Amino acid sequence: MTFFQAVVLGLLQGVTELFPVSSLGHSVILPAFFGWTDVVAAQGASESYFLAFLVGLHVATALALAWYFRDDWRRIIGALVDSLRRRAIDTPDARLGWLLIVATIPAGLLGLVFEHQLRVIFAKPLLAGVLLLINGLILLAGERLRRQSRRPAVRPLRLGPALRDPGRDGRRELDSLEFREAGVIGVGQVFALLAGISRSGITMVAGLVRGLDHEDAARFSFLLATPIILAAGVYKLPDLLGPNGAGVRGQVLAGSIAAAIAAYLSVRFLSRYFTTRTLTPFAIYCLLAGIITVIRFH
């Protein structure tokens, strides 16, 4: 892997991990488009330097997310510690923290078991193109279901005086989600183990279907992604420190810096974008990119 390839893939990871267009799908498709045969072969191998490279990109992306949401995480962690001490969930931040924990468990457990196998099996441009098409359809379906599910009011979840009621026009506040709903959103993340299905996209769609607006659905998705991505990177640290990382640690550093910068700028942009806009442009992009990929590699 050259330094140029490392920087390009780092930038790609930082952007597409947060944009609802599948980072894994793009990391499979673009090297094949560019004719980077060594990178393509490494992606499909059970053991390769690409595993070490992914460690750096994951950790860098997670750290950029953690820094952007540092104030949120400070409040959430403090509220969780206080919640454990008092054995009560009676503040919005404490409830949000427990919702994130519940939503992290399904993808965390299944990711540990199946991530490596699925990455190798689905590291094919044609399959990634088909799944990118499906991702676009999921985003469109989420927007349609969101419009159809709007109701004048949503029954509030009464678990304490500090919790806010759902907003007007069918809009729910983030901390009004039930734990089973957070679990469903977490299960949705599992599909992001397939190259072409977006983690942020599918979790946002799940949030929209449960009545969140785009801003809160995006915020929950980004907060939820942070521990998952960081854990994936830390879990694979032996790949970076072991034989797989030999000879590419400089490229890993270059790609990681690029990924961190791209991720920070992406989450900053998207947090503002989703205050007024929808997933539809990303759905259209996925459909077009999927069609082009299928035609190119069929």
N, C-alpha and C positions, 0 to 999 in steps of 0.2 A: 504494500500500500504506500503510495506516494503522499507527501505532505499536502499536495493540492487535493488529492482524493479525500484525505482526512478532513480537511477544512470544508470541502463541499458537503460531505456526508454529515459533518457536525452541524453546519448551518441548516441542512435539510432536517436533521433530527430536532433541533431546537424549534423550528417553525412548525413542522408537521405533527409533533407530539401534542401541541396545544391547539392548533387549527384542526377542526374535525374532519381531517382527510387521511388519517392513518400514516403514522411515521414508519411503521414496519413495512407497509405496502410500498411506500415511496422508496425506502432503502433497498427493496428488492427490485423494483421496476427500473429506477433511474440508472444504476450501474449496468443493467442489461442494455438499456437504450444507448448508453455511452460506450458500450463495448469493453467495459472493465472486467475482462474475463477472470482475472485473478480474484477480484472482490466477489464476483458471482460464485465462483467455485468455493471460496471460503465461507460464504453464507450458507451453502448447502452441506458443508462438512460438519460432522459431529464434533470435531475438535479442530479449532483453527485460531489464527490471530484475531479474527473478527469478533470472537467472544470477548477477548480482552478489550477490543475497541469499544464494544457496546457498554462495557462496565463504565468506562470514562464518560461516555455520552449520557448514560442514565444518571450517574451521580451529578454531573454538571447541570443537567436539566432540572433535577430535583432541587439542587442548591439554589438555582436561579428562582424557582418557584417559591421556595422557602423564604428567600430574601424579599421577594416582592410582597408576600403575605406575612411578613415577619410580625406586624402588629396583631394580625388576626391570630396567628399561632401563639403569640405571647398570651393573649387573652384566653384562648381555647385551652392551652396547657394549664394555665393557672386555674381556670374554672374546673378542669377535670380533677386536678389535685384536690381542690376544695370539695368537689363533689364526692370523691372517695373518702375524704376525711369526715364529712358530715353525713355520708350515705344518703344523699338526696340529689335529685336532678331538678333544680328549681330556678335556673337562670338560662337565658337563651344560649350563652356561650357554652355552658356545661352540656346542654342538650345537643348542640351542634357537635361538640367533641365526641359524645357517645354515638351520634348518628354516623360520624366519619369512621369510628372504630367498627361499628356493625357493618358498614358498607365496604370496609377494607378486607374483612375476613374472607369472603368467598373468593375474590380474585387472588388474594394472598396465598391461600391454601392451594387452590388449583394451579396457580402460576408456578409454585414451587414444584409441583408434580409434573405438569405437562408443558411448561413453557419451552423447554429445550427441544422436546420431540416435535411440538407443533411448529416451532420456528424452522426446523430442518425440513419437515414434510412440506410446509407451505411456502418455502423460499423459492417459488417458481413464478416468473413474471406473468404467465397466463393466468394462473390461479389468483395471483394478487390483483390482476385486472378485473377478473370476474367478481371478486370480493369487494373491490372498489366500487363497482357498479351496484352491488347490494348495499354498500354503505350509503351511496347516494340515495337509494330508494328508502332506506331507513330514515335518513334525515328528512326527506320529503314527507314520509308517513308521520313522523313526529310532529312536523309543523301542521299537518292536516288534523291530526288527533288533538293537538293543542287548541286549534280554533274550534273544533267541535265540542270539546269538553268544557269550554267556558260556561260557567253558570253564575247566576246572580250572587250566590253565596256558597261557601263551603263550611261544613260543620267544623267548628274549632275543636282542637284537642285540649281538654282542660286538665293540665297536669301541674298547674301552679300559677300563682298570680303574676309572676314575672314574665310568663310566656305571652307572646303577642297573638292576637287573633288573626286569622287570614284576612288579607286585604280585600278591597272592593273589586267588583267585576270579576270574581272568580280567582283572583290572585291570592296565592298562599304565601305566607312568610316561610322562610327556609326552616326556622326552628319549629314549625308546626308539622313537619313530616313525622310519620310514625316510624317506629323502628323496623317494622316489617317492610315498609316502603324503602327505607334505606338499604335493607337487605336485598331487595329486588334490584335496586340501582347497582349495588355491588356485584350481583350476579351478572348484570349486563356487561360489566367490565371484563368478564371472562372471555367474551367473544373477541375482545381486542387482542387476544393471543393469536388470532388469525391475521396474517398479513393482508391488509386491505380494509379491515374493520377498525374504525377509529375509537380509541378509548374515550376521548373527550366527547366525540360525537354521540356515542351510544349512551353515555351517562347523562349528557344534556337532554337527549330525547326522553330518557326515562324520567328525568326531573320535570320536563315540560308536560308529559302525559299525566304526572301526578299533580299538576296545577301550578308549578312554579313558573315565574316569568323567566325570560331569557337571561336576564342579569343574574338572578339567584341560581338558576340552573348552571350557568357558566361558573359562578363562584364556587358552588359545591363541587363541580367537576374538577376544577383546578386544585382546590384544597384536597380533594380525594386522591388526585393523581400524585401529589407530593410524596406521601409515605410509600405508596406502591412503587413508584419509580425509584425512589431512594433505596428501598429494601431490595429491589431487583439488582441494583448496582452493587450494594454492599455484599449481598449474598454471593455474587460472582467475583468478588475481589481475588480469590485464589487464581482465577483465570488470568487476571492482569498481572499478579505478582509471580505467577508460575511460568512454565515454558511457553504458553500461548502468548504471553506478553513480551517475550524476548524479541528484540529487534524492532518493535513497533511502539515502544513507550513514548518516544518523541512524537510520533504521529497521533497517539492517543491524547497527549497533552494538547496538541494543536487543535485536534477535533473537539476536545472537551471545552476549550476556551471559546471556540466558535459556537458550540451548542449552547453554552451558558448565556452568551450575549444574545443569540437569536431567541432563546427561550424567554429571557427577560423582556426583550422588546415585543415579542409576540403576546405574552400575557398582558402586558401593559396596553397594547393595542386592542386585544380582544375584550378586556374588561370594560373598555369604553365602548367598543363596537356593539356589544350585546345589551347596552342600556336602551338602545332604540331599534336594533335590527335583528334579523332572523338567520336561521341556518340555510335558507333557500339558496343563496349564491354558492355556498360550499357544496350543497347537494348537486347543483348543476355542474360544478367543476368535477366532482367525483364521477358523475355519469359520463361526461365528455372524456375525462382521462381514462376511465375504465374501458370505454368503447375503443379509443385509440390504442390502448395496450392490448386488448383482445385481438384487434385487427393486426397489430404488428407481430404478435407472438403466437398466433393460432397455428 
